[in-house]
Amino acid sequence: MNILKILQMKGKEPITVVTAYDYFSAKVCERAGIDMILVGDSLGNVVLGYQSTLNVEMEDMERHIMAVRRGAPNSFIIGDMPFMSYQISDEEGIKNAGKLMKAGANAVKVEGGERVSSLVRKLVDAGIPVMGHIGLTPQSVNQIGGYRVQGKGPDKERMMRSAKSLENAGVFSIVLELTVEETAKLITESLSIPTIGIGAGRYCDGQVLVWHDLLGINDGKVPKFVKKYANLNEIIESALKTYIQDVKGKTFPDERNIFKEDE
Ligand code: KIV
């Protein structure tokens, strides 16, 4: 996969994206044939146990991108730019994007519309493909008043302007997060680059889900826009309980799990 193929998929074939954070999950993504793997800063929530993505550092992203690259040597990997790695200055943004590329990413993702357009232009000029991200942007959760659906009423025009400005700056695709379907459809139809939706309805050019949500690894409720394709949390808990029972009951290890001197 490369950005030219991704651009060609618009309007022809839906694009599949899933997040991955480690060697094992990346390996399975590549085997399954996912179009693009996103090492998202959702790493902070689902792997590191933070309340938001704001605590994620460049070092976290670099380490996990390296692991994902080792697991998926042939996949197209997008590395998320963490909070405060590109907001201070474009120069710092370029330097940090370069670090994610050196860690093994094929592209980087930045949150924001017009605000990041000048940075996007400079990254693209430097040969770094960029994915945009508008709608709900979790790094701005304190600014936008919580995790709320975006693109309603007058907000639609603002999102349309953001999407156009990112396209003009040179992004190869845009994530639309938690956005009303009508607005996501309008944006998708107005752009020549693919939109990738998460909670943005049926008319985006592709979909992205978080690994832990898709596979039911998280406990508790998942948002309405998620489809759980498995319930691994229950399967894992049940396996662990059986293991505990076996060890406590001295039924594991048994004859089949041991080594003998004369073998
Ligand atoms: O960090 C992430 O996983 C993301 C997706 C939700 C698009 O940005």
Residues whose N, C-alpha, C, O or C-beta is under 5 A from the ligand:
A	BS01	KIV	T19 G40 D41 S42 V175 I198 V208
